[in-house]
Amino acid sequence: MTIAFWCVFIACLLPIISSWVCGYFRGKQLGSIDNKHPRAQYALLEGPGARAYAAQQNAWEALPVFIAAVVIAHLAGVAPERSALAAEIFIVARILYPVFYIANKDILRSLSFLVGIGACISLFIMAA
């Protein structure tokens, strides 16, 4: 399996890990985790908890774009070392994204988002 495909695996784990962070904030802010009505409980979160939930949602939204970019680059015959670099950049950016989001560092969060999307765009361009 190529490094880029391992990065896809890691990217698939990021929203799940983010959900654990959300669970921490749900317990901390609301006293418990309501597993019967989690979406209603997410709506009650404020501050870092609300930002953690938003970061988790964004991780799910970014995932299909990244998967498509990696698969298309692979199918187009992009050299594995080139796609690996872009995939690794994406992963680093996407690990930093929720950290910046929860810490309320909006400019760094936006920069991290742009770097991650830029990595996906570069994969598509390499495949062209």
URLIN-V129281 format. One record per backbone hydrogen bond with DSSP energy under -0.5 kcal/mol. CO is the residue of the C=O (numbers start at 0). NH is the residue of the N-H. E is the energy in kcal/mol with one decimal. If there is no record, write none. Layout:
co:CO nh:NH e:E
co:CO nh:NH e:E
//
This chain:
co:1 nh:5 e:-1.9
co:2 nh:6 e:-2.3
co:3 nh:7 e:-1.6
co:4 nh:8 e:-1.9
co:5 nh:9 e:-2.3
co:6 nh:10 e:-2.8
co:7 nh:11 e:-2.0
co:8 nh:12 e:-1.2
co:9 nh:12 e:-0.6
co:9 nh:13 e:-1.4
co:10 nh:14 e:-0.7
co:11 nh:15 e:-0.5
co:12 nh:16 e:-2.7
co:13 nh:17 e:-2.5
co:14 nh:18 e:-1.7
co:15 nh:19 e:-1.3
co:16 nh:20 e:-1.7
co:17 nh:21 e:-2.4
co:18 nh:22 e:-2.3
co:19 nh:23 e:-2.0
co:20 nh:24 e:-2.0
co:21 nh:25 e:-2.6
co:22 nh:26 e:-2.4
co:23 nh:27 e:-2.5
co:24 nh:28 e:-3.0
co:25 nh:29 e:-2.3
co:25 nh:31 e:-0.6
co:26 nh:30 e:-1.2
co:31 nh:33 e:-0.6
co:32 nh:34 e:-1.1
co:36 nh:40 e:-1.7
co:37 nh:41 e:-2.6
co:38 nh:42 e:-1.5
co:40 nh:43 e:-1.2
co:40 nh:44 e:-0.5
co:41 nh:44 e:-1.3
co:45 nh:48 e:-1.3
co:46 nh:50 e:-2.3
co:47 nh:51 e:-2.5
co:48 nh:52 e:-2.1
co:49 nh:53 e:-2.2
co:50 nh:54 e:-2.4
co:51 nh:55 e:-2.1
co:52 nh:56 e:-2.4
co:53 nh:57 e:-2.2
co:54 nh:58 e:-2.0
co:55 nh:59 e:-1.8
co:56 nh:60 e:-2.0
co:57 nh:61 e:-2.3
co:58 nh:62 e:-1.4
co:59 nh:63 e:-0.7
co:60 nh:64 e:-0.5
co:61 nh:65 e:-2.0
co:62 nh:66 e:-2.7
co:63 nh:67 e:-2.5
co:64 nh:68 e:-2.3
co:65 nh:69 e:-2.6
co:66 nh:70 e:-2.7
co:67 nh:71 e:-2.8
co:68 nh:72 e:-2.2
co:69 nh:73 e:-2.4
co:70 nh:74 e:-2.9
co:71 nh:75 e:-2.0
co:72 nh:77 e:-2.5
co:73 nh:76 e:-1.3
co:78 nh:81 e:-1.0
co:78 nh:82 e:-2.2
co:79 nh:83 e:-2.4
co:80 nh:84 e:-1.5
co:81 nh:85 e:-1.6
co:82 nh:86 e:-2.5
co:83 nh:87 e:-2.8
co:84 nh:88 e:-2.3
co:85 nh:89 e:-2.2
co:86 nh:90 e:-2.4
co:87 nh:91 e:-2.4
co:88 nh:92 e:-2.5
co:89 nh:93 e:-2.7
co:90 nh:94 e:-1.9
co:91 nh:95 e:-2.1
co:92 nh:96 e:-1.8
co:93 nh:97 e:-0.7
co:94 nh:98 e:-0.8
co:95 nh:99 e:-2.8
co:96 nh:100 e:-2.5
co:97 nh:101 e:-2.9
co:98 nh:102 e:-1.9
co:99 nh:104 e:-2.9
co:100 nh:103 e:-1.5
co:103 nh:105 e:-1.0
co:104 nh:108 e:-2.7
co:105 nh:109 e:-2.5
co:106 nh:110 e:-2.4
co:107 nh:111 e:-2.7
co:108 nh:112 e:-2.5
co:109 nh:113 e:-2.5
co:110 nh:114 e:-2.5
co:111 nh:115 e:-2.3
co:112 nh:116 e:-2.6
co:113 nh:117 e:-2.7
co:114 nh:118 e:-2.1
co:115 nh:119 e:-1.7
co:116 nh:120 e:-2.8
co:117 nh:121 e:-2.5
co:118 nh:122 e:-1.7
co:119 nh:123 e:-2.1
co:120 nh:124 e:-2.6
co:121 nh:125 e:-2.6
co:122 nh:126 e:-1.7
co:123 nh:127 e:-0.9
co:124 nh:127 e:-0.7
//
